[in-house]
């Protein structure tokens, strides 16, 4: 390979290496935070509640005082936004919905 070809090749490689960071900097930022399931749509009977509401620490211990009926076997009452929902602990299915009395 002669000197002119070598110099031309090196100049080409250096030019391409200098352009790559500029091209990458123009990429638009990616959306990393997704909206929560509670905020994205209205939950109805038969829907699956978010996993966190299947946990025992989310269960309402005072469901009688709030005028709610006894939860079914393997279910618990939880409050999601402005509603009480009876959620199956086993699969997260919502089996009953009652508005919160203000």
LINVEN-V495958 format. One line per field, one symbol per residue. burial: 1 if it has 9 or more other C-alpha atoms within 8 Angstrom, else 0. A space follows every 50 residues. Layout:
burial->???
This chain:
burial->00000100000000000000000000000000000001000000100011 00111001110010000000000011111000111111100111101000 00
